[in-house]
Amino acid sequence: MAMISRWFSSCPPFIRKHKNGLAFRLFSAFAVSLFLIISLQSLAEIALMKSMLRIPSSIQEEMLDLAYQANVLIDEGDMDELADWANAQEYYLFVLDKNNHPITHRDMHPHFEFKLKYLRPLNTQLDNEVNQPIIGIPLNNRLTIVMQMPYQYHPARNFSLYFSIIKILISGAILGLFSWVIARYLQKPLDKLREVSHRLSEGDFTIKVADEIGHSVREFSELAHDFDNMTSEIHSLAEKQKRLIRDVSHELRTPLARHNLALHLLRKKTDNEHAHLLDRLENESTEMNTLVGEILEFSQLENARYSTELERLMIDSYCDAQITQLRSDLKANQTLDVIFSHNSQMVMADRRLLVRTVSNLISNAIKYAGDNAKIQLSTTNYEEKDQQYVAIIVEDDGLGIPEHQLSDIFSPFTRLESARDKQSGGYGLGLAIVKEAMSVMKGKVMAENRKEGGLRISLLFPISFSCNK
């Protein structure tokens, strides 16, 4: 490490400036991988040539057998038969005396005679190019049999294939290894960022990405500091929003309370002829107070994910208690039925939000499904994309909602028909509050028209493994 530090201290300023950059790190990694590929390929080729550039053992046995046959014919002394035997062999061969002259009258090719200067022993190291080397084997009486090895038996004839395979294997192995190393090198800070983003989404503003990632790569370090600055700004904005909600709550509720008190005192001094005007003012004040309450509830829900603590609840009991309270709000000819599942599961939810969502859905059905509506609340198990849910379903047999407007009913201040106005008591916040509440409780809400007519809204609470224990 000291040597590397000294090298960096003596290298040009440009390198010292960018040595912690991602581009320099990647360039260094690829340079090392390229160097290793070339080096290993060279070493593998040298090792292959040393191990394989020998006369194959089968060819050596054939040559030794030819030497033995030549010894037998020489001992018999028939040179004509020896010449005929040499002509009949696959190998181009001669039996030479100590002066490298043929002992038979068979003519020698000039090129063969020239190559006798480079005569090789049987255990010779061959060249890495395909050729026809001349091999000499000693015989009796100081004679030597020399033969030319055919090129088709030369081991180097397949070297181009072997070298190609070696290059592919070594390149693939080195590149795969370095790709894995680089992926791990880059994946670690990305995993940290994803983990921090998840914790931030859950309201943990204390986490610092820069401390988790460190300063090994300049780009990641800068991104971590930017992320920390963004987290600080989000935290500040969230706190300002909370303070704004508290201030608005106080500033709006206080004058409304004084207004109601003034109306109450004024009613004692007003004759019956003008009492209807006071009734109208009181209704307007009540509606304003309700609207302020719903706006504050919706705003608080947007920040509730940072403070809400979920607990294991059996939803049937909470739904049953809420149904009992809401039956008194039914119109004269409306009915409200309840069907609970026999194998209902525990879910993670917030008590107050669970009661609020069920109350909003049933109240919404009572207001808009019609004077003779049949309303039903049921619980069941639901599965979607390998995720198990417990579903609370509220449905009615009213007119339903146009299909193209189903996606808009959970938006704040959405009124889809003339009946949904202040005279019917609606401000377009009830279903928006339901959607935000389900988001806080890690669930979701779906709306659809029933085939037989009417609207069906489902609250889906995910079932986790821990909830089933």
C-alpha positions, -999 to 999 in steps of 0.1 A, spaced: 0 0 0 29 24 8 42 18 -27 9 25 -43 6 57 -22 40 69 -33 31 61 -69 -1 82 -67 19 110 -50 43 111 -79 18 107 -107 5 136 -128 -20 161 -112 -48 149 -135 -46 114 -122 -44 125 -86 -75 146 -91 -96 119 -107 -82 88 -90 -113 85 -68 -137 90 -97 -159 62 -110 -144 65 -146 -109 61 -133 -119 31 -112 -137 14 -141 -107 22 -164 -83 7 -139 -105 -24 -135 -107 -30 -173 -70 -23 -177 -61 -49 -151 -86 -74 -167 -71 -68 -201 -36 -73 -188 -46 -105 -170 -63 -119 -201 -32 -113 -223 -8 -126 -197 -28 -158 -190 -34 -164 -226 4 -162 -233 12 -185 -204 -15 -210 -214 -2 -210 -250 34 -216 -239 23 -244 -215 3 -260 -243 32 -259 -267 57 -273 -242 33 -301 -233 20 -310 -268 48 -302 -292 62 -336 -290 60 -365 -315 28 -384 -305 35 -417 -287 17 -437 -313 39 -422 -341 70 -429 -320 60 -465 -317 55 -468 -354 89 -452 -361 106 -475 -336 89 -505 -353 102 -493 -387 137 -491 -371 134 -526 -359 123 -539 -393 152 -520 -409 177 -537 -385 163 -571 -395 166 -564 -432 201 -550 -427 212 -581 -408 199 -603 -437 221 -582 -461 197 -579 -490 199 -542 -500 174 -545 -528 148 -558 -505 157 -530 -481 151 -504 -509 118 -520 -518 107 -520 -482 116 -483 -478 96 -474 -510 66 -492 -496 64 -473 -463 40 -444 -456 70 -424 -443 96 -411 -467 127 -427 -452 163 -438 -458 190 -458 -440 222 -438 -439 257 -446 -430 279 -426 -407 286 -401 -435 249 -396 -441 249 -414 -474 221 -439 -483 233 -476 -481 209 -484 -510 208 -471 -546 175 -454 -540 175 -417 -551 170 -391 -524 151 -359 -529 173 -328 -528 151 -311 -503 152 -341 -480 190 -342 -484 191 -305 -474 170 -311 -443 194 -337 -431 213 -308 -416 185 -303 -391 181 -340 -382 161 -344 -349 161 -372 -323 129 -391 -316 122 -372 -284 127 -338 -300 107 -306 -292 88 -297 -324 81 -262 -338 48 -245 -332 42 -244 -370 31 -274 -390 61 -288 -410 77 -321 -419 107 -326 -396 134 -353 -403 137 -378 -374 167 -400 -370 169 -433 -350 202 -451 -345 205 -486 -359 231 -514 -356 265 -510 -372 266 -472 -368 237 -468 -392 208 -444 -389 173 -446 -402 160 -412 -410 123 -405 -419 102 -375 -426 72 -372 -403 40 -364 -424 24 -330 -417 -9 -346 -409 6 -361 -378 21 -329 -365 5 -319 -332 5 -282 -341 -21 -288 -368 -49 -282 -342 -32 -254 -323 -53 -227 -339 -84 -244 -325 -68 -249 -291 -57 -213 -290 -92 -200 -299 -107 -221 -271 -81 -209 -246 -88 -173 -256 -125 -177 -252 -123 -195 -219 -98 -172 -203 -115 -140 -216 -149 -153 -204 -135 -162 -170 -116 -130 -164 -144 -108 -177 -170 -127 -157 -149 -123 -126 -143 -86 -130 -179 -80 -140 -190 -97 -108 -165 -76 -88 -176 -44 -105 -212 -53 -100 -206 -59 -63 -186 -27 -61 -214 -7 -76 -243 -27 -60 -232 -20 -25 -238 18 -26 -270 13 -47 -283 -11 -21 -276 14 6 -294 41 -13 -324 18 -18 -324 9 19 -322 45 30 -350 55 5 -372 28 21 -364 41 56 -371 76 45 -404 67 30 -413 53 65 -405 86 81 -370 79 94 -352 112 88 -323 104 110 -305 82 85 -274 96 68 -264 81 35 -229 96 34 -220 78 66 -233 45 52 -216 47 18 -183 64 28 -159 82 5 -144 55 -17 -159 68 -50 -163 105 -55 -196 103 -75 -213 81 -49 -200 103 -21 -214 134 -38 -247 117 -45 -249 106 -9 -244 142 3 -270 154 -21 -294 127 -8 -288 138 28 -295 174 18 -327 163 1 -337 143 32 -331 174 54 -352 195 32 -380 170 31 -379 167 69 -380 205 72 -410 207 48 -428 179 67 -423 197 99 -435 230 84 -466 213 70 -474 198 104 -471 232 120 -492 247 93 -520 221 99 -519 229 136 -520 267 130 -548 264 104 -568 241 128 -565 267 155 -571 298 133 -602 283 116 -618 265 144 -616 295 168 -635 320 147 -661 293 138 -666 287 175 -671 325 181 -694 326 152 -716 298 166 -717 315 200 -727 348 184 -755 330 165 -767 314 197 -769 348 214 -785 364 184 -812 337 183 -825 349 217 -830 385 204 -845 375 170 -882 371 164 -897 340 148 -902 358 115 -864 359 109 -855 326 127 -852 308 93 -822 331 85 -804 320 116 -811 284 108 -795 289 75 -765 306 90 -761 278 116 -763 252 88 -737 270 68 -715 273 99 -719 236 106 -710 227 70 -679 250 72 -669 233 104 -673 199 88 -654 209 57 -625 222 78 -625 190 98 -623 168 66 -596 190 51 -575 187 83 -582 150 84 -570 146 48 -539 167 54 -530 148 86 -534 115 68 -508 126 42 -483 129 71 -496 100 91 -472 75 75 -445 92 95 -461 86 128 -488 59 126 -481 27 144 -499 -4 130 -511 -32 152 -526 -66 147 -564 -63 146 -593 -86 139 -613 -65 115 -647 -83 120 -652 -70 155 -644 -34 144 -667 -36 114 -695 -50 135 -692 -22 161 -693 4 133 -723 -11 116 -743 -9 148 -736 29 151 -744 36 114 -777 18 112 -793 48 128 -783 69 97 -801 47 73 -830 62 54 -865 48 59 -864 22 31 -827 14 31 -812 -18 45 -777 -27 57 -766 -63 58 -734 -78 71 -716 -110 60 -684 -120 78 -660 -146 65 -656 -178 85 -618 -178 82 -611 -142 87 -574 -133 93 -556 -108 116 -542 -78 97 -519 -49 105 -540 -18 108 -546 14 127 -577 13 149 -588 49 142 -582 47 105 -599 14 102 -631 27 118 -629 59 97 -626 41 64 -655 18 71 -676 46 83 -668 67 52 -677 39 28 -710 31 45 -719 68 49 -711 73 12 -734 45 2 -762 58 24 -760 93 8 -757 84 -28 -770 48 -34 -807 59 -33 -836 60 -9 -844 23 -14 -808 11 -16 -797 -23 -3 -762 -19 12 -740 -48 22 -707 -51 41 -687 -83 38 -653 -96 46 -634 -122 27 -599 -134 16 -585 -121 -16 -554 -130 -37 -536 -109 -63 -502 -115 -78 -491 -140 -51 -502 -116 -23 -528 -126 2 -553 -99 14 -582 -96 38 -609 -76 20 -636 -54 34 -662 -50 7 -690 -24 8 -715 -26 -21 -749 -13 -30 -775 -17 -57 -777 20 -67 -769 35 -101 -731 31 -98 -705 54 -114 -697 58 -151 -667 35 -160 -645 64 -172 -649 82 -139 -641 53 -116 -604 63 -113 -614 98 -103 -636 91 -73 -606 89 -48 -593 123 -58 -599 152 -34 -629 175 -41 -642 153 -69 -679 155 -75 -692 133 -103 -728 142 -105 -752 169 -96 -765 150 -65 -730 153 -50 -732 188 -39 -733 206 -6 -771 199 -3 -763 162 -1 -736 168 24 -707 159 1 -674 177 -4 -655 150 -24 -632 142 5 -647 111 19 -632 86 -6 -600 106 -8 -596 101 30 -603 64 25 -575 61 -1 -550 80 20 -559 59 51 -554 27 32 -520 39 19 -509 47 55 -520 11 65 -499 -4 36 -531 -15 19 -551 -4 -11 -586 4 -22 -604 -6 -54 -637 5 -69 -658 -13 -96 -694 -13 -108 -713 -45 -101 -727 -64 -131 -762 -64 -115 -759 -27 -109 -745 -6 -82 -710 2 -68 -686 -21 -50 -656 -7 -31 -630 -31 -16 -605 -23 11 -575 -47 8 -553 -53 38 -522 -74 31 -517 -105 52 -481 -108 64 -465 -140 78 -461 -124 112 -498 -116 113 -507 -153 110 -486 -165 139 
